[in-house]
Amino acid sequence: MRAFWKRHRIEVVFALLVFAVHGYFYSGQGGNQNARLDGIYAVVENGRFEIDPFVEPPGGKSNTVDWSKANGHFYPNKAPGTVLVGIPYYALLSYVETWMGLDPTAFELAHWNAYLINLWLSVGFGALAAGMFVGWLLRQCPDQPAAALSISAVCFFGTLVFPFDSQIWGTTTAAYFIVFAWVFCQSARWGPARHFAVGTSLGMAVLFDYAAIVPVGFFCIYYALDANTKPHLPRLLMGALPIAMVLLGYHKWVFGSFFTHAAANTNEIFRTPGSGGEFFGPVRPDILWKLLFSKYRGLFYFMPVLGFIVPGAIFLYRAGHRIETLVCIAGIVASLLFISSFNGWFGGSATGPRYLISSLPYCFLLLGGLRFANAAWKKAFYAVGGLCAFQMFAIAAVGTAMSAHVRDPLRRVYRRFFDARFGMFDAPVRNFSELTHEQWAMTKFNLGQMIGLREFASLVPVVVLAILLSLWLRSLIGRKAEEAAHTEADTEKTD
C-alpha cells in the first residue's frame, strides 16, 4: 500500500479533489433522473423492470414522462446502464437501511438515497476517470508534472462533466468510460490483456448512453488504423462482447427484440412523425451553429476553453501523434453531425449541449496536446480554463435542469448565482409530489445547505476544501519535480 501511494499519490489526491467538489452539489431530479431511478427501485423493491407504480400510481401523479411502453407496461426510455449498474448499489443500500429498522422508501431517506445513487453512478466514476487521466498525462510528460495536473484540472472542472455530475444523466459516465478505454489502451505495462479492458470500457459507454456509439465507433477506427493497436482489435471486440450481450439481452427481455432500443416505444411527445425512425432527420446547418456557438446550447459559448482544441490538435499532430489527432477531430465532428440530425438535439431541460458530453474525452485528448506548447499558449489556456471552471461551478451550484424555453441559460445561471438562489428545479422524489417548502429545498442542495449554511456561506466549505487539496497537490507536484531532478542528476553521475 505504501508503494502504491508513493507511486500514485498525485492521481489519488486529484481523484479525491474531483470526488469532493463534484459530489458537493446535487441538482435533484427531473423526468430524466426519475426514469432511471424508477428502474432501479422497481427491480430492487419489486423484482421487475416495469416502472408502472411511478408512471401510473394509483391515486397519485407520474414522476416522469421519460418512459417507453411495451406489452402494456412502462419502462425507462434510456440506455439501461444507469439502471443495471445502480441495482446492486441500491440493493445494498436498501438492505442496510432496512436492517437498521429504517424505511428506504420514506421521503426522509429517499431523497438521500437518490443523492447517494448519483455519487455511485456519476461522481464516483468521474473521480476514477480523473485519477487515471492525470496519471496518463504524468507518464506522457514526466518532466512537466504541473502541466499534466493543470490540463487535467481544466478538463474535469472547466467542462460540462463537472455540473452534469450533479445529476444522473448517463452521459458523463459514458464519457468517463471512454477515458478509461484510452488510459487502458496506452498502459503498455498491463500487457495485451489491457485491450480486453478497452473493449469492456467502450461497451459500458454505450450501455450508459446510446449516443456514445459514435465516439466509441471512432475509437475502434483508431484501433484499426494505428499499427501498434491494429493486431489487438480482436481483443477489443472480445472485451466488448459481454457488454453487448447484456445490452441486447436487456432489449430482448424488456422490449421483445434484441434490436429494439429503449426509446423505440417512447412517449409520443418525443417523436417526430415522418422523420428517420421518428427521431432523426437531415443534418441542419442552423442546428450545427446553435450547438457550436449559440447562447442557447453553444459548445464554445458554455466552454470557451474548448477553443484550445485547435492549437492542441496542431501541437499534437506536429509531435507525431497524427492518427490520434485525426481520429479525435473526426469523432468530435461526427458527434456534432449526429446530434444535429436528432429531433431532441437541445437536450430538453438542460444547461448546455448535454448530448455532446460523451464526445468530450476526444476534446480532453486534444487539449492534452498543449503539453507540447510553449509557455504563452499554456498561460492563455489556464486563464480561459479558470474562467470556465468558475462558469461550471456556478452551473453546479444553481442546477443543470434549466427549462428548454430559456434562450440564454448561462445568463440566468449567473443571475441566480449572484443572487445566491441555489437549486432550481422542483421534481417529485419517487411519488412524493406534495411537499412542504422545506422538503422541496431538500430535493436539490449542496452539502453546505444540509448542515445549515445559507446563501454564499453554503459554498465556503467546498471552496476551502478545494483550496486545501489543491495546495496538497501543488506540494506533491513540487516533490515529484525534485525527485525527477535527483534521478536525472544520479543518472548523469553514473554516466
HURA-V995703 format. One record per backbone hydrogen bond with DSSP energy under -0.5 kcal/mol. NH is the residue of the N-H (numbers start at 0). CO is the residue of the C=O. Records with the same first field share a line. If there is no record, write none. Layout:
BEGIN
NH=CO / CO
END
This chain:
BEGIN
4=0
5=1
6=2
7=3
8=4
11=7
12=8
13=9
14=10
15=11
16=12
17=13
18=14
19=15
20=16
21=17
22=18
23=20
24=21
25=444
26=165
33=29
34=30
35=31
36=32
37=33
38=34
39=35
40=36
41=37
42=38
43=39
44=40
45=41
46=41 / 42
47=41
50=73
53=50
54=50
55=51
59=56
62=53
66=64
67=74
68=264
69=72
72=69
74=67
76=65
80=206
81=78
83=79
84=80
85=81
86=82
87=83
88=84
89=85
90=86
91=87
92=88
93=89
94=90
95=91
96=92
97=93
98=94
99=95
100=97
101=96
103=101
105=102
108=105
109=105
110=106
112=108
113=109
114=110
115=111
116=112
117=113
118=114
119=115
120=116
121=117
122=117
123=118
125=121
126=122
127=123
128=124
129=125
130=126
131=127
132=128
133=129
134=130
135=131
136=132
137=133
138=134
139=135
140=136
141=138
143=140
147=143
148=144
149=145
150=146
151=147
152=148
153=149
154=150
155=151
156=152
157=153
161=158
163=159
164=160 / 161
165=162
166=163
168=166
173=169
174=170
175=171
176=172
177=173
178=174
179=175
180=176
181=177
182=178
183=179
184=180
185=181
186=182 / 183
187=185
189=186
190=187
193=190
194=191
195=192
196=192
197=193
198=194
199=195
200=196
201=197
202=198
203=199
204=200
205=201
206=202
207=203
208=204
211=208
212=209
213=210
215=211
216=212
217=213
218=214
219=215
220=216
221=217
222=218
223=219
224=220
225=221
228=225
229=225
230=226
231=228
232=229
235=231
236=232
237=233
238=234
239=235
240=236
241=237
243=239
244=240
245=241
246=242
247=243
248=244
249=245
250=246
251=247
252=248
253=249
254=250
255=250 / 251
256=250
259=256
260=258
263=260
265=262
266=66
269=266
270=267
271=277
274=271
275=279
277=274
278=275
279=275
280=340
284=282
287=283
288=284
289=285
290=286
291=287
292=288
293=288 / 289
296=289
297=293
298=290
299=291
301=297
302=298
305=302
306=303
307=304
308=305
309=306
311=307
312=308
313=309
314=310
315=311
316=312
317=313
318=314
319=316
320=315
321=319
324=320
325=321
326=322
327=323
328=324
329=325
330=326
331=327
332=328
333=329
334=330
335=331
336=332
337=333
338=334
339=335
340=336 / 337
341=338
342=278
344=341
346=343
349=347
351=295 / 349
353=351
355=352
356=353
358=355
359=356
361=358
362=358
363=359
364=360
365=361
366=362
367=363
368=365
369=366
370=367
371=368
372=369
377=373
378=374
379=375
380=376
381=377
382=378
383=379
384=380
385=381
386=382
387=383
388=384
389=385
390=386
391=387
392=388
393=389
394=390
395=391
396=392
397=393
398=394
401=399
405=402
406=404
409=294
411=407
412=408
413=409
414=410
415=411
416=412
417=413
418=414
419=416
420=415
421=419
422=396
425=423
426=424
428=431
429=427
431=428
432=430
434=432
439=435
440=436
441=437 / 438
442=438 / 439
443=440
444=25
446=23
448=445
449=445
450=446 / 447
451=448
452=447
456=453
457=454
458=455
459=455 / 456
460=456
462=458
463=459
464=460
465=461
466=462
467=463
468=464
469=465
470=466
471=467
472=468
473=469
474=470
475=471
476=472
477=473
478=474
479=475
480=476
481=477
482=478
483=479
484=480
485=481
486=482
487=483
488=484
489=485
490=486
491=487
492=488
493=489
494=490
END
